Amino acid sequence: MAIKFPRRFVRALAVLCCLLAFGAAEAQAASLALAAPAPNAQSAWSPGAPWSYKAFQESMRQSGRQTTLPEKDFHELQARKTVAMEAIENYLKRRFGKADQNVLRAFRELPREYYHYDYQRQKPFASNCYEAEPKPWAIGYGSALSDYLGQAYMTQLAKPRSGDTVLEVGTGSGFQSSLLSRIVKEVYSVEIIKPLGTEVAKIYKPLGLENVHTRVGDGYFGWPEVKGGFDIIMVTCAARYVSPELLKQLKPEGRLIVPIGQPFRKGQVLYVFTKDKAGRVHSHKDMGVFFIPMTGKIMESKS
């Protein structure tokens, strides 16, 4: 998610869009199918436990990914995280008047460097984590890890609560679903790109994140098997319009956060849809954003 467009950011985003467009052309959308589970092993780490270099290496190993990060660089990242957390808190205060402490806690608990990985090239880039100027990072197959300020913003905008059941459309790196999992009861996440969704499904168990459920499929259709629907639906890619299937699965008094606009163009707007107790749907514009496009049925002509 992009909030504003300073020149350096726009140049970086233009390069990223080229990479994403190239990766998207190589990816194949999959039919609805459960993503492969992680190997049956004891988690390398759990939220709240000390995050050490050894825990990082073992978590990466258990998730089936390589890491080349030197221990010295690992400790430098932890120092940079402190600075990034201050930036997140200040940003949320500017945008909302105050920062949600649960959102800040979730960010502190998660090791973001664990999610900096290019799945298409099988290449980690953890050393770039907690960058001073937040930006999106290509992770292969046309997908991206959104900038951390944007992810913090969308999380607080969704107003997550401890008893909520959440649907995420666009698993991507897995960071957003992991973040939400530290606040809510259950998170369901759908990824349309089969090789990405299958590999990212393996990253949760090593971190002890047992309340995240993933599968490969078209997020346009949501996850209708979940009885009762969802308190929050968060779409992390730009849709041409809001899927009626998602609105059906939104609970009364629920919130659907979705960027709407044309692929790879300015003018995308983040919308918040709500459903009242009577089932009537309301919406309002929140802010201008820039996301990679949602693919699948949403790209067909609206009937």
C-alpha positions as CSV (number, residue, x, y, z in Angstrom):
1,M,0.0,0.0,0.0
2,A,1.3,3.5,-0.8
3,I,0.1,6.5,1.0
4,K,1.7,9.5,-0.7
5,F,3.9,9.7,-3.8
6,P,7.2,11.5,-3.2
7,R,9.5,11.5,-6.3
8,R,11.9,8.8,-5.0
9,F,9.0,6.6,-4.0
10,V,7.4,7.0,-7.4
11,R,10.6,6.0,-9.2
12,A,11.0,2.9,-6.9
13,L,7.4,2.0,-7.4
14,A,7.7,2.3,-11.2
15,V,10.6,-0.2,-11.1
16,L,8.6,-2.5,-8.8
17,C,5.6,-2.4,-11.1
18,C,7.7,-3.6,-14.0
19,L,9.0,-6.5,-11.9
20,L,5.5,-7.3,-10.7
21,A,4.0,-7.2,-14.2
22,F,6.8,-9.5,-15.5
23,G,6.2,-12.0,-12.6
24,A,2.5,-11.9,-13.1
25,A,2.8,-13.0,-16.7
26,E,4.7,-16.1,-15.5
27,A,2.3,-17.0,-12.7
28,Q,-0.7,-19.3,-13.3
29,A,-3.9,-18.8,-11.4
30,A,-5.1,-21.9,-9.6
31,S,-8.5,-23.4,-9.0
32,L,-9.7,-23.6,-5.5
33,A,-7.5,-25.9,-3.5
34,L,-6.0,-26.2,0.0
35,A,-2.4,-25.0,0.2
36,A,0.2,-27.5,1.4
37,P,0.6,-27.6,5.2
38,A,3.9,-27.1,6.9
39,P,5.9,-30.2,7.9
40,N,4.8,-31.7,11.3
41,A,7.5,-30.4,13.6
42,Q,7.7,-28.3,16.8
43,S,7.7,-24.6,16.1
44,A,11.1,-23.0,16.0
45,W,9.7,-20.0,17.9
46,S,6.5,-18.6,19.3
47,P,5.3,-14.9,19.7
48,G,6.5,-13.4,22.9
49,A,9.6,-15.6,23.1
50,P,13.1,-14.0,22.6
51,W,13.8,-13.7,18.9
52,S,17.4,-14.8,18.4
53,Y,19.6,-15.4,15.4
54,K,19.3,-19.1,16.1
55,A,15.5,-18.9,16.2
56,F,15.6,-17.0,12.9
57,Q,17.8,-19.6,11.2
58,E,15.7,-22.5,12.5
59,S,12.4,-20.8,11.5
60,M,13.7,-20.2,8.0
61,R,14.9,-23.8,7.8
62,Q,11.5,-25.2,8.9
63,S,9.7,-23.1,6.4
64,G,11.9,-24.5,3.6
65,R,13.7,-21.3,2.7
66,Q,17.4,-20.5,2.8
67,T,19.0,-17.6,4.6
68,T,22.3,-15.9,4.0
69,L,22.0,-13.2,6.6
70,P,25.1,-12.8,8.8
71,E,24.6,-12.7,12.5
72,K,26.0,-9.1,12.7
73,D,23.4,-7.9,10.2
74,F,20.7,-9.7,12.1
75,H,21.5,-7.7,15.3
76,E,21.6,-4.5,13.3
77,L,18.1,-5.2,12.0
78,Q,16.9,-5.5,15.6
79,A,18.2,-2.0,16.3
80,R,16.5,-0.7,13.1
81,K,13.2,-2.2,14.2
82,T,13.1,0.1,17.2
83,V,13.4,3.1,14.9
84,A,10.7,1.6,12.6
85,M,8.4,1.0,15.5
86,E,8.6,4.7,16.5
87,A,7.8,5.7,12.9
88,I,4.8,3.4,12.9
89,E,3.5,4.8,16.1
90,N,3.9,8.4,15.0
91,Y,2.3,7.7,11.7
92,L,-0.8,6.1,13.3
93,K,-1.1,9.0,15.7
94,R,-1.1,11.4,12.8
95,R,-3.6,9.5,10.8
96,F,-6.0,8.3,13.6
97,G,-5.3,10.7,16.5
98,K,-3.8,7.8,18.5
99,A,-2.1,4.5,17.8
100,D,-3.9,1.2,18.6
101,Q,-1.8,-0.5,21.1
102,N,-2.8,-3.9,19.9
103,V,-1.5,-3.0,16.4
104,L,1.8,-1.8,17.9
105,R,2.1,-5.0,20.0
106,A,1.5,-7.2,17.0
107,F,4.2,-5.4,15.0
108,R,6.6,-5.7,17.9
109,E,5.9,-9.4,18.2
110,L,6.5,-10.3,14.6
111,P,10.0,-10.6,13.0
112,R,9.4,-8.8,9.7
113,E,12.8,-9.8,8.3
114,Y,11.4,-13.4,8.2
115,Y,8.9,-12.3,5.5
116,H,11.5,-10.6,3.2
117,Y,11.9,-13.3,0.6
118,D,11.6,-13.6,-3.1
119,Y,9.8,-16.9,-3.8
120,Q,10.2,-16.9,-7.5
121,R,13.9,-16.5,-7.3
122,Q,14.2,-18.4,-4.0
123,K,16.3,-15.5,-2.7
124,P,16.1,-13.9,0.8
125,F,16.5,-10.2,1.3
126,A,16.1,-9.8,5.0
127,S,18.9,-7.2,5.2
128,N,16.6,-4.7,3.5
129,C,14.1,-4.9,6.4
130,Y,13.0,-1.9,8.5
131,E,14.1,0.5,5.8
132,A,14.2,4.2,6.7
133,E,11.9,5.1,3.8
134,P,9.1,2.5,3.8
135,K,8.3,1.0,0.4
136,P,6.9,-2.2,-1.2
137,W,9.2,-5.1,-2.1
138,A,8.7,-7.6,-4.9
139,I,8.5,-11.2,-3.6
140,G,8.0,-12.9,-7.0
141,Y,5.2,-14.1,-9.2
142,G,3.8,-10.5,-9.5
143,S,3.2,-10.1,-5.8
144,A,4.7,-7.7,-3.2
145,L,5.3,-7.2,0.5
146,S,3.6,-3.9,1.2
147,D,5.3,-1.1,3.0
148,Y,5.0,-1.4,6.8
149,L,3.3,2.0,7.3
150,G,0.6,1.0,4.9
151,Q,0.1,-2.4,6.6
152,A,-0.1,-0.7,10.0
153,Y,-2.7,1.8,8.6
154,M,-4.9,-0.9,7.1
155,T,-4.8,-3.0,10.2
156,Q,-5.9,-0.1,12.5
157,L,-8.5,1.0,9.9
158,A,-10.0,-2.5,10.1
159,K,-10.5,-2.1,13.9
160,P,-9.6,-5.7,14.7
161,R,-10.9,-7.3,18.0
162,S,-9.8,-10.4,19.9
163,G,-12.9,-12.4,19.0
164,D,-13.0,-11.5,15.3
165,T,-12.8,-13.9,12.4
166,V,-11.0,-12.3,9.4
167,L,-10.7,-13.0,5.7
168,E,-7.7,-11.7,3.8
169,V,-7.8,-11.7,0.0
170,G,-4.3,-11.8,-1.3
171,T,-1.9,-13.7,1.0
172,G,1.2,-12.3,-0.6
173,S,4.2,-12.5,1.8
174,G,2.0,-13.7,4.7
175,F,2.9,-10.7,6.8
176,Q,-0.6,-9.0,6.9
177,S,-2.3,-12.3,7.9
178,S,0.4,-12.9,10.5
179,L,-0.1,-9.4,11.9
180,L,-3.9,-9.8,12.2
181,S,-3.4,-13.3,13.8
182,R,-1.8,-11.6,16.8
183,I,-5.0,-9.6,17.5
184,V,-8.0,-11.6,16.3
185,K,-9.3,-15.2,16.9
186,E,-9.0,-16.7,13.4
187,V,-7.5,-15.5,10.0
188,Y,-8.4,-17.1,6.7
189,S,-6.3,-16.1,3.7
190,V,-6.7,-16.8,0.0
191,E,-3.9,-16.5,-2.6
192,I,-4.6,-16.9,-6.3
193,I,-1.0,-17.6,-7.4
194,K,-0.5,-21.3,-6.8
195,P,3.4,-21.4,-6.4
196,L,3.3,-18.4,-4.1
197,G,0.3,-19.6,-2.0
198,T,1.7,-23.1,-1.6
199,E,5.1,-21.9,-0.4
200,V,3.8,-19.1,1.9
201,A,1.5,-21.6,3.6
202,K,4.6,-23.1,5.1
203,I,5.8,-20.0,6.9
204,Y,3.3,-19.8,9.8
205,K,3.9,-23.0,11.7
206,P,7.6,-22.2,12.4
207,L,6.5,-19.0,14.2
208,G,3.8,-20.8,16.2
209,L,1.0,-19.0,14.3
210,E,-1.7,-21.7,14.6
211,N,-4.7,-19.6,13.9
212,V,-3.9,-18.7,10.2
213,H,-5.6,-20.8,7.6
214,T,-4.6,-20.5,3.9
215,R,-5.6,-21.9,0.6
216,V,-5.0,-21.3,-3.1
217,G,-8.0,-20.0,-5.0
218,D,-9.7,-16.9,-6.4
219,G,-10.4,-14.5,-3.6
220,Y,-13.4,-13.1,-5.5
221,F,-15.4,-15.9,-4.0
222,G,-14.1,-15.5,-0.5
223,W,-14.2,-18.6,1.8
224,P,-17.9,-19.5,1.9
225,E,-17.3,-22.7,3.9
226,V,-16.6,-20.6,7.0
227,K,-19.9,-20.6,8.9
228,G,-21.2,-17.3,10.1
229,G,-19.0,-15.2,7.8
230,F,-16.4,-12.7,8.7
231,D,-16.1,-9.7,11.0
232,I,-13.4,-8.2,8.8
233,I,-12.6,-8.8,5.1
234,M,-9.3,-7.2,4.0
235,V,-8.5,-7.1,0.3
236,T,-4.8,-6.5,-0.3
237,C,-4.9,-5.9,-4.0
238,A,-6.7,-3.4,-6.2
239,A,-10.1,-4.6,-7.4
240,R,-12.1,-3.1,-10.3
241,Y,-15.1,-3.3,-8.0
242,V,-16.1,-4.9,-4.8
243,S,-17.0,-8.6,-5.2
244,P,-20.7,-9.3,-4.2
245,E,-19.6,-12.7,-2.9
246,L,-17.4,-10.9,-0.3
247,L,-20.3,-8.6,0.7
248,K,-22.4,-11.7,1.2
249,Q,-19.8,-13.2,3.6
250,L,-19.5,-10.0,5.6
251,K,-21.2,-10.2,9.0
252,P,-23.6,-7.5,10.2
253,E,-21.6,-4.7,11.7
254,G,-18.5,-6.0,9.8
255,R,-16.0,-4.1,7.8
256,L,-14.6,-4.7,4.4
257,I,-11.5,-2.9,3.4
258,V,-10.7,-2.8,-0.3
259,P,-8.7,-0.7,-2.7
260,I,-10.7,0.0,-5.9
261,G,-9.2,1.2,-9.2
262,Q,-7.6,0.2,-12.5
263,P,-4.5,-2.0,-12.6
264,F,-1.2,-0.1,-12.3
265,R,-2.7,3.3,-12.5
266,K,-3.0,6.2,-10.2
267,G,-6.5,7.0,-8.9
268,Q,-7.0,3.9,-6.8
269,V,-9.0,4.6,-3.7
270,L,-9.2,2.7,-0.4
271,Y,-12.9,2.0,0.4
272,V,-14.4,0.9,3.7
273,F,-17.7,-1.0,3.3
274,T,-19.8,-1.7,6.4
275,K,-22.9,-3.7,6.9
276,D,-25.5,-2.6,9.5
277,K,-27.6,-4.9,11.7
278,A,-30.4,-4.9,9.1
279,G,-27.9,-6.2,6.4
280,R,-27.7,-2.9,4.5
281,V,-24.3,-2.1,3.0
282,H,-22.7,1.3,3.4
283,S,-19.4,2.6,2.0
284,H,-17.1,5.6,2.2
285,K,-13.9,6.6,0.6
286,D,-10.8,6.6,2.8
287,M,-7.7,7.7,0.9
288,G,-5.8,7.4,-2.3
289,V,-3.5,4.3,-2.5
290,F,-1.5,2.2,-5.0
291,F,-1.8,-1.6,-5.0
292,I,-0.9,-4.4,-7.4
293,P,-4.1,-5.6,-9.2
294,M,-6.5,-8.3,-8.1
295,T,-6.7,-11.0,-10.7
296,G,-9.1,-13.8,-11.6
297,K,-12.9,-13.3,-12.1
298,I,-12.7,-9.7,-11.0
299,M,-10.9,-8.9,-14.3
300,E,-13.9,-10.1,-16.3
301,S,-16.5,-7.7,-17.5
302,K,-19.0,-7.0,-14.7
303,S,-22.3,-8.5,-15.5
